[in-house]
């Protein structure tokens, strides 16, 4: 399955992009929407992931907006593995109590750590209460891609994604290797992460290899 990420737009344009049954990630830190509009988007007949990475706003504000999305019907919430204990202890049980699964994410935007470190990070994310562990690292070599893809052998619910042009293969391979889904942009120029492919480009690749 492909998850389409939406950011840097207003409510009307975001609403137009949400189709029934599709998996959509809402970047609440970048969308230009009100609390009421968060509720509206998250209550649509689609599978919604809400995320609000650390930014200039307080943890209290992030917490409140994520809670609103969860209460409105978001199916998944994406939280950072290095968030404060208080933040995770508040959000993880709150999500579970509202039928919302939890993604715990690790990001390294400069490199891909060594294999042992990656495996330890996966364990830590699981211990934080993850239903899905998401590992996102900058890929600087083919060996980096291999280390990321090797994480699927751990047998956990993992999404391993490489940042940058060299990491695109991990985005294509993710669902084929065992990930529940991979991420894509709405279109060229609308990427929410370095090296992210458009949904249409991913669909063409999967169709070409008989997976579409």
N, C-alpha and C positions, 0 to 999 in steps of 0.2 A: 504494500500500500504506500501511496505517496502522500506526505503531509505538506500542504501548501502554507508557507509562512507569509503573514501579512503584517506590514509595518508602514510607518510614515505616510499615512493617508487618513482621510476623514471617515466619519460613520457611513455616509451614503455609499462611498466607493467600496468600503469594506463589506457592507451589507450585500452589494451586488455580486461580490466574489464568493459568497458562501452558498454552496449548492447542497441540496439534501444528500445525506449519506457520505459526503466528503469529509476528509480529515483536514482540519484547519488549525494552524497555530496563530494565536493573536499575541503580538508583542505589545503588551499593555504599556510598556515604558516609552514606546514610540508612536503609538496610535493617538490621533487627535480626537479623543472621544470622552464623553462624560461618564460618570458612574452609572447613570440610567442607561446609556448606550452600551456600556459593558454588559449589563444585564440582558439587554435586547439581543445583542450578538450571540451571547452564550446560551440563549434559550432557543436558538434556531434549530431546525431539524438537521443538524450536522454534528460531527464529532469534533468538539472544540478542545484545543489545548490552550491553557492560559499560562503566560510566563511574564515575569517582571524582574529582569536582572537588576543587580545593584546599580543605582544611578544617583543623580543629585538629590532625589527625594529621600525621605526618611524610611527606615524599615517599617515604621507604623503605617505610613501611607501605602507602601507596597503590600503590606499584609492586608490592609483593608480592601484594596482593589482586587487582590487575588481571592479573598473571601467572597466578594460580590460575584466574581465569575464562577466560583465553585457552587455557590448557592443557586445561581441562575441555571446551572445544568452542565457546566464544563465537564468533560469526561476525563481529562487529564490536567494536572498542574505540574509545571516544570520548576524545580527548586535547585539552587546551587549547593553543591556538596560542602562548600566552606561557609555557608550561611551560619549565623549564630545558633547556638543550641536552643535559645529561646524561640527564635524564628521557626526552626524545624519542629520543635516540640509543640508549637501552636498549630502550624499548618498541616503537618502529616496526619495527626489524628482527626483534625477537622475535615480534611479531604476524605479520608476513609469513611468518616461518619456520614458523608454526603455522596457516597457512591462515585467518588472521583479518585482515579488512580494517580500515583505519584511517580514522577520522573525525577531522579536525582542526577544532576549534570556536573561534569568536570570539564573545564576548558583550559587549554594551554595554547595561547595564540602565537607562541614563538617556536615551539618544538614539540616533538613526540617523545615522551619519557621512555626510559628503558622498559623492557617487558616486565620485570619484577615490580617496578614501581607502578606500572599500569594495572597489574593484577591486584596489587595492594589497594589501589584507588577504587577498583571495582568492588572489593570486599568492604571498604569503608562506606561507599555509597549504599551498598546493600544493607549495612548495619544502620544507616540513617533512616531506613524505612522505604527504600526504593522498590516499586513494582517493576520499574524499568530503569536500568543504569545507562546513562548517555555519556559517552566519552568523545570529546571534540578536541583535536589537536592539530597544530600546524604540521603539514607534511613537507619535509625538505629532501626526501630521498625515497627510493623504492622500498628500502628497508623499513622506513616509517610506515608505509602502507601495509607491509607484511605484518608488522607488530600490531597495528590496529586490528587487522582482519583476524589475527590469531586469537583475539579475545573471545571470539564466538565459540571457541573450543572449550571455554570455561563452563558452558552449559547453562548460563544464566540468561535472563531476558535483557539483552544488551543491544545498544545502538552505538556503533563505532564509526565516527565520521572524521575525515581528514579535511583540514582547511587548506585553501590554495588550489591552484590548477592541478598540481601533482596529486592532490587528494581526491579528485573527482571520481576515481575508480572506486573508492570506498563508498561513495554515495550511491553509485550504481549497484555495487555488490551487496550493500547492506541487507535488503530483503531476501536476496538469494542465499546469503550466508546464515540467516536466521533472525535478523532484526524484524520487529513487528512492522516497521515502516522506515522510510527515508524522507529527507526533507528536500523541498524544491521551492523555487520562487514563482511568483505569478507570471513573470516574463523577463526577458533580457533587460537589464538595467534596474531591476526591482529586487535584487538579491539582498537577503538579510544576513549573509555570512560570506566570507571570502571563498570563492570557488563553487558556490552554490549554483546548481543547474536549474533551468526553468522546468516547470512541470511538463510542458510540451516536449522539450528535449528529452527528458527522462522517459516519457511515454513512447517516444520514437525508438529509443534504445531498447526498451523492453519488448516492443513489438518486433524489432529486428531480430532479437535473440529468442523469440517465441515465448516471452513471459508477459506479454501485454494482454 
